Amino acid sequence: MACAELSSLRMDERFDVIVIGAGVIGASVALECARSGRRVLCVDAGPAVGGGSTSSSSAIIRFNYSTLDPVLTAWEAADRWKRFGEHLGAVGRSSGLARYVETGCLALDSPGGNREQVLALFRDVGVPYEDLSASEIAARFPALATGDFWPPRRLDDPSFGDPPRGEIGGYYTAEGGFIDDPMLAAQNFMEAARAHGAELRLRTVVTALVIDQGTVRGVTVDGGEVIAASSVVNAAGPASSLVNAMAGVTPEMRITNRPLRQEVHVLEAPPEFDPGAGCLVADPGLGVYFRPGLGGTVLIGGVEPECDDMQWVEDPGDFVRTVTVDIYQAQVYRAARRLPELRIPPAPTGLADLYDVSDDWVPLYDKTSVDGFFLACGTSGNQFKNAPMVGEFLVALIDARDAGHDHDADPVRVRGAVTGREIDLGAFSRLRDRANTSNSVFG
């Protein structure tokens, strides 16, 4: 059942906002909605907060986006991660919180890259960066080779092992890094939300939205219980496209979303590559990204090079959850060209999960044509970093709806506390023109 008729249903309980999904995005939305004085319920089909794709996130903090509003959002969100306890209202807590590990982020050059576009935005927003030559990269990060390996190649390409054509530089942002425990971060958000009165129900599947005359009235969950709410937020991650279909809003969306299977591999870090000496590296020339992990590890993921096939998934409940030999070998052997001392075990190691990917890899933070039904989805594997801002965005959208403001006609703006700049939420609209992005997950 996709939609339920209001007249035939009894409402068992009433809330102001129901958030579907208890990953890091849904938990942040629940917190900010509860802080705004609303009665909030967060429901999730899984057994634990942050136990879905959030738990498999590389949890990267970076700022190199190719349009203004995503750069502003990431820069503002990083400040909240730095002050995470304060952001949650847990000032003075010294343990039990996810931690922001600053390693810096090195984006290596590649033909046709968006370097100048990104750096112009950095200068505009005030994101500090350094231009680094190949020799400067080698001196600062001795674990890295500085060869130009462009373009990314399949392992069976006869040219895969060709020597580099020369050397490359890049640009470095010292404040990039990662969150050490992504699942814990989601749980931190939810704990703070519950302290403000939000309620949580796990192992609860939304089976239908209750919609009356174009307005959402609540949800139906497994077992037939109907829960009323004046606002419903879709933060269901890889299942969010199914929820959009339930609401009947997919046909109106110029930008849609669907689940994509991804793998991240975890290996023993090579010498001189740890959170103290290594950094987050974006390497489009090899089609990978990697970052130091805790406990002497390195995490390696792909950035969707053209030579690789995309693994789109129809049913988010049915996919291969273990890493595969082919993808493992492709990603780690590419990374080994940049990390010559990397030791590659013969058996695959790492994680496989789904990311909720939009058509242009830019998220959907928006209202819809169903009054009261909101989107916090299409996060494309790169929005973990922005979770602290997403909650603020959705409250602003709900406030606007309650005030009778038409966000589609006059996009809502949220002023950042760090920059004082307004973030135009129209940049994340379902009705936007396809954005010109790097078309990549990258953390």
C-alpha positions in Angstrom: 0.0 0.0 0.0 1.6 3.3 -1.1 -1.0 5.8 0.3 -3.8 5.4 2.8 -7.1 7.1 2.8 -7.6 9.3 5.8 -11.3 8.6 6.2 -10.8 4.9 6.7 -8.1 5.0 9.3 -7.9 5.6 13.0 -4.9 7.7 14.2 -3.3 5.9 17.1 -0.8 8.6 18.1 0.0 12.2 17.0 3.3 14.0 16.5 4.3 17.2 14.8 7.1 15.6 12.8 7.8 12.0 11.9 11.3 11.4 10.6 11.7 8.2 8.5 15.3 7.0 9.0 17.6 7.0 12.0 20.9 7.3 10.3 23.1 10.4 10.9 20.9 12.6 8.7 17.6 11.5 10.2 19.0 11.8 13.7 20.2 15.3 13.1 16.8 16.2 11.7 15.1 14.7 14.7 17.4 16.8 17.0 16.7 20.1 15.3 13.0 19.5 15.0 12.8 18.6 18.7 14.9 21.6 19.6 12.4 23.8 17.7 9.7 22.7 20.2 8.0 20.2 18.0 6.9 16.7 19.1 9.1 14.3 17.1 9.0 10.6 16.3 11.9 9.0 14.5 11.3 5.5 13.0 13.7 3.1 11.4 13.4 -0.4 10.0 16.7 -1.4 11.4 17.7 -2.6 14.9 20.1 0.3 15.8 20.5 4.1 15.3 23.1 4.6 12.6 23.2 0.9 11.9 22.5 1.2 8.1 24.7 2.9 5.5 25.8 5.4 8.1 27.8 2.7 9.9 29.7 2.0 6.6 30.5 5.6 5.8 34.1 6.8 5.4 32.8 9.8 7.3 35.0 12.2 5.4 35.2 15.9 6.1 36.2 17.9 3.0 35.1 21.1 1.3 36.0 20.7 -2.4 32.6 21.0 -4.1 32.2 22.7 -7.4 29.3 25.0 -6.5 28.9 27.7 -3.8 26.2 26.4 -1.5 27.7 23.0 -1.0 31.0 24.6 -0.1 29.3 26.9 2.4 27.4 24.0 3.9 30.5 21.8 4.3 32.5 24.7 5.8 29.7 25.5 8.3 29.2 21.9 9.2 32.9 21.3 9.9 32.8 24.0 12.6 29.9 22.2 14.3 31.8 18.9 14.1 34.8 20.6 15.8 32.5 21.7 18.6 30.4 18.6 18.5 29.6 18.4 22.2 28.6 22.0 22.2 26.5 21.6 19.1 24.6 18.7 20.7 24.2 20.6 24.0 26.7 18.3 25.7 29.2 21.0 26.7 31.9 19.6 29.0 31.5 16.0 28.0 34.9 14.5 27.4 34.0 10.9 26.4 31.3 9.1 24.6 31.2 11.5 21.6 32.4 10.9 18.0 35.6 12.8 17.3 36.7 14.9 14.4 40.2 13.7 13.3 42.0 16.4 11.3 44.4 14.9 8.8 44.1 17.5 6.0 42.8 16.7 2.5 45.0 16.6 -0.6 43.2 16.8 -3.9 45.5 15.7 -6.7 45.3 17.3 -10.1 43.9 15.6 -13.2 43.1 16.7 -16.8 39.7 18.4 -17.0 39.4 18.7 -13.2 37.6 21.5 -11.5 40.6 22.8 -9.5 40.2 26.5 -10.5 36.5 26.5 -9.9 36.9 25.0 -6.5 39.7 27.2 -5.4 37.8 30.3 -6.5 35.0 29.2 -4.2 37.5 28.6 -1.4 38.7 32.1 -1.7 35.2 33.4 -1.8 34.1 31.5 1.3 37.4 31.8 3.2 38.5 28.2 3.2 42.3 28.1 3.7 44.2 26.1 1.2 47.7 25.6 -0.2 48.9 24.9 -3.7 51.4 22.0 -3.6 53.9 21.0 -6.3 54.9 17.4 -6.8 58.1 17.9 -4.9 56.3 19.6 -2.0 53.8 16.7 -1.9 56.7 14.2 -1.8 58.4 16.2 1.0 55.3 16.5 3.2 53.7 13.1 2.5 56.6 10.7 1.8 54.3 7.7 1.6 52.8 9.1 -1.7 54.2 8.6 -5.2 53.7 11.8 -7.3 53.3 10.3 -10.8 50.6 11.2 -13.2 48.7 8.0 -13.9 45.7 9.5 -15.7 43.4 8.1 -16.9 42.0 5.5 -14.5 42.2 2.0 -16.0 40.7 -1.4 -15.5 43.1 -4.0 -14.2 42.8 -6.0 -17.4 43.8 -2.9 -19.5 47.3 -3.7 -21.0 48.3 -0.1 -20.1 47.4 -0.5 -16.4 51.0 -0.8 -15.2 52.5 1.8 -17.6 55.0 4.2 -15.9 53.6 7.6 -15.1 53.6 10.3 -17.8 55.2 12.8 -15.5 54.4 14.2 -12.0 51.4 16.1 -10.6 50.7 18.5 -7.9 47.5 19.3 -6.1 45.9 21.5 -3.5 45.7 20.9 0.2 43.1 21.9 2.9 44.5 21.4 6.4 41.1 21.2 8.0 39.9 18.2 6.1 39.7 14.8 7.9 37.2 12.3 9.1 34.8 11.4 12.0 36.3 8.5 13.9 33.0 6.6 14.6 30.1 7.4 12.2 27.6 5.1 13.9 28.4 6.7 17.3 27.9 10.1 15.8 24.4 9.2 14.7 23.7 7.9 18.2 25.1 11.1 19.7 22.6 13.1 17.6 19.7 10.8 18.6 20.6 10.9 22.3 20.5 14.7 22.1 17.2 14.6 20.3 15.7 12.3 22.9 16.9 14.7 25.6 14.7 17.3 23.9 11.7 15.0 23.9 12.1 13.1 20.6 10.8 9.6 20.6 12.5 6.7 18.7 11.0 3.5 17.4 13.4 0.9 15.8 12.5 -2.2 13.8 9.5 -0.2 12.5 8.8 -0.3 8.8 6.7 2.5 7.2 4.3 0.8 4.8 2.3 3.8 3.6 2.0 7.5 3.9 -1.4 8.9 4.9 -2.3 11.6 2.4 -5.5 13.6 2.3 -6.3 16.1 -0.4 -2.6 16.6 -1.2 -1.5 17.0 2.4 0.4 14.4 4.5 -1.4 13.4 7.7 0.9 10.7 9.0 2.2 7.2 8.2 1.1 3.6 8.5 3.7 1.2 9.9 3.9 -2.6 9.8 1.1 -4.1 11.9 -1.3 -1.6 10.6 -0.7 1.1 13.2 -1.4 4.7 11.9 0.6 7.5 13.4 -0.5 11.1 12.7 1.9 14.0 12.0 1.6 17.3 10.2 5.1 16.9 8.7 6.9 13.8 7.5 10.7 13.9 6.6 12.1 11.2 4.3 15.6 10.5 5.6 15.4 6.8 4.7 18.8 6.6 3.0 18.9 3.8 0.4 15.2 3.2 0.9 14.2 6.8 0.4 13.3 6.4 -3.3 10.7 3.8 -2.2 9.3 6.3 0.3 9.1 9.0 -2.4 7.2 6.5 -4.6 4.8 5.9 -1.7 4.1 9.6 -1.6 3.7 9.7 -5.3 6.2 12.6 -5.7 8.7 10.9 -8.0 7.1 12.0 -11.3 7.4 15.7 -10.3 11.1 15.5 -9.4 13.6 16.7 -12.0 16.3 15.2 -9.9 15.6 11.7 -8.5 17.6 9.2 -6.4 18.3 5.5 -6.3 20.5 3.1 -4.3 24.1 2.4 -5.5 26.2 -0.4 -4.1 29.7 0.7 -3.0 32.7 -1.0 -1.4 35.3 0.5 0.9 38.4 -1.6 1.7 40.4 -1.6 4.9 44.1 -2.6 4.8 47.1 -2.2 7.0 48.5 1.3 6.4 51.9 1.5 4.7 54.7 3.1 6.6 54.4 6.9 7.1 50.7 6.9 6.4 48.7 7.3 9.6 46.5 10.1 11.1 49.7 11.9 12.2 51.6 11.7 8.9 49.1 10.7 6.2 46.1 12.6 4.9 42.8 12.2 3.1 43.7 11.9 -0.6 41.4 12.4 -3.6 43.0 10.8 -6.6 40.9 11.2 -9.8 43.9 10.1 -11.9 43.6 6.6 -10.4 39.9 6.7 -9.7 40.2 6.3 -5.9 40.2 8.1 -2.7 41.9 6.9 0.5 42.4 8.1 4.1 44.3 7.0 7.2 42.2 5.0 9.6 42.6 4.4 13.3 44.6 1.5 14.5 47.2 1.6 11.7 44.8 1.1 8.8 44.0 2.8 5.5 40.5 3.0 4.0 40.3 2.9 0.2 37.2 3.7 -1.9 36.4 4.5 -5.5 35.3 7.7 -7.2 33.3 6.1 -10.0 35.8 6.4 -12.9 34.3 6.0 -16.3 36.1 2.7 -16.8 34.1 1.0 -14.0 30.5 -0.2 -14.1 28.1 1.3 -11.6 26.2 -1.2 -9.4 22.7 0.2 -9.2 20.3 -1.8 -7.0 16.6 -2.1 -7.5 15.7 -3.5 -4.1 17.7 -2.0 -1.2 16.9 -5.0 0.9 18.6 -7.4 -1.6 22.2 -6.9 -2.5 25.6 -8.5 -2.0 26.8 -7.3 1.5 30.3 -8.7 1.3 33.2 -7.2 -0.7 34.0 -8.8 -4.0 37.4 -9.8 -5.4 37.0 -7.8 -8.6 36.2 -4.5 -7.0 38.7 -5.1 -4.1 41.5 -5.7 -6.6 40.6 -2.8 -8.8 40.5 -0.3 -6.0 43.5 -1.4 -3.9 45.8 -2.0 -6.9 45.0 1.5 -8.1 45.7 2.9 -4.7 49.0 1.0 -4.5 50.3 3.0 -7.5 50.0 6.1 -5.2 51.0 4.2 -2.1 53.9 2.0 -3.3 54.6 0.5 0.1 51.0 -0.7 0.5 50.8 -4.4 1.3 47.8 -6.1 -0.4 46.4 -9.2 1.3 45.1 -11.8 -1.2 41.6 -12.0 0.5 39.3 -9.0 0.2 38.8 -7.0 3.4 36.4 -4.1 4.0 32.7 -3.2 3.8 30.0 -3.2 1.1 26.8 -1.1 1.5 24.4 1.1 -0.3 24.5 4.9 -0.9 21.4 6.9 -1.8 22.6 8.6 -5.0 20.9 11.5 -6.7 21.1 12.1 -10.5 23.8 14.7 -10.1 25.3 13.6 -6.8 24.0 16.7 -5.0 21.5 16.0 -2.2 17.8 16.7 -2.0 16.9 18.9 1.0 13.5 20.1 0.0 9.7 20.2 0.2 7.5 18.4 -2.2 4.1 18.8 -4.0 2.6 16.8 -1.1 2.1 19.4 1.5 4.1 18.5 4.7 6.2 15.8 3.0 9.9 16.8 3.0 13.1 15.3 1.6 16.4 14.8 3.3 17.8 12.2 0.9 19.9 11.7 -2.3 22.9 12.2 -0.1 25.1 10.3 -2.6 27.6 9.0 0.0 29.2 12.4 0.5 26.8 14.1 2.9 27.8 12.6 6.3 29.9 15.6 6.8 26.9 18.0 6.4 24.6 16.2 8.9 24.9 19.0 11.5 23.5 21.5 8.9 20.9 19.3 7.4 18.8 19.3 10.6 18.9 23.1 10.5 17.9 23.1 6.8 14.8 20.9 7.4 13.6 23.0 10.3 13.9 26.0 8.1 11.9 24.3 5.4 9.2 23.1 7.8 9.0 26.6 9.4 8.5 28.1 6.0 5.7 25.7 5.2 4.0 26.4 8.5 4.2 30.1 7.7 2.7 29.7 4.3 5.9 30.4 2.4 6.3 28.8 -1.0 9.9 27.5 -1.1 9.6 26.5 -4.8 8.8 30.1 -5.8 11.1 31.8 -3.3 13.8 29.5 -2.0 14.5 29.5 1.7 17.9 30.7 2.9 19.8 29.7 6.0 22.5 32.0 7.4 25.7 30.3 8.4 27.0 31.1 11.9 30.7 30.9 10.8 30.6 32.8 7.5 27.5 35.0 8.0 26.6 34.0 4.5 23.2 32.8 3.4 23.0 29.2 2.0 20.4 29.0 -0.7 18.4 25.8 -0.2 17.2 26.1 -3.7 20.5 24.5 -4.6 19.2 21.3 -3.1 15.8 21.4 -4.8 14.2 18.4 -6.5 13.2 20.9 -9.3 16.7 22.2 -9.9 18.6 21.8 -13.2 21.2 19.1 -13.1 24.2 20.5 -11.3 27.7 20.4 -12.8 29.6 18.3 -10.2 32.5 15.9 -10.1 29.9 13.0 -10.3 31.4 11.1 -7.4 30.7 9.7 -4.0 34.2 10.5 -2.5 33.3 10.0 1.2 
